[in-house]
Amino acid sequence: MSEKYILAIDVGNTNTVFGLFQENRKGDILHHWRTATHRDRTSDELGIFLISFLNSRNISTADIAGFIYSSVVPPFNPVIEKMTADYFRHDAIKIQHDMVPLRINYPKPSEIGADRLVNAVAAGSLYGNDLIIIDMGTATTFCILKNGEYRGGIIAPGLNLSMEALTRNTAQLPSVVFEKPVSGVVGDSTVHAIQSGFFYGWIGMLKGILDEIKKEMSDTAFKVVATGGFAGILQKETPELFDEVDSLLTLKGLKIIYFSKQR
């Protein structure tokens, strides 16, 4: 009998990420793929796209035993569900606040983004009960776990979105790569000046918010866990900023929730 797999799908505003793990719960995320979230993409296009990914690893549609997904793009949810039904003959499990294995102390839990809850589940399982979880995605989000309980968080602008807005709305400023400027904090060119503003500006924002959280909750020794594409870049240059960087945090959370539903 061939190995069976579960597919996790994280639908974000900018990217959709697919993660593959074994049905028998062994091991971690085996493979993951990323594609842009096109809101006008059809279920057929998405199904063919996903099958091509699986074929690259010699995995057939018959090898997929289930699906779970989180989404912050509601209009895209029917596309995901139709794709899994038509191409894999499976109904996808959709993440909702009342199904996650997590204590939530929040006035309106339905308002919490599915990705934030999934990240909290994964981080709590892997890194402890007192955490500040930072996701540097389309938005920069902070989520607080205290004594294993979800307490709320902060939503700030996303780095990529802010960089795009600056260059789109200014006539003479070019687009730049997010990285530490070689000139240091004082830019010796327009490109280096923009890089400095975003690199040191974002470090300042992150440190400032972290300091305020720790000041307000001074009775708790928080560990800081970060995910998202830019977290690794910042960690390389400022290793004291985060205690852990986990690029697959959301997919790991989907895996944990999937198996919690199978008990």
PyMOL commands that set and color helices and strands:
alter all, ss='L'
color gray80, all
select helices_A, chain A and resi 43-55+61-63+74-88+97-99+109-111+114-127+159-168+190-216+229-237+249-261
alter helices_A, ss='H'
color red, helices_A
select strands_A, chain A and resi 5-11+15-22+31-36+64-71+92-94+103-104+131-136+139-146+149-157+223-227+244-245
alter strands_A, ss='S'
color yellow, strands_A
deselect
rebuild
show_as cartoon
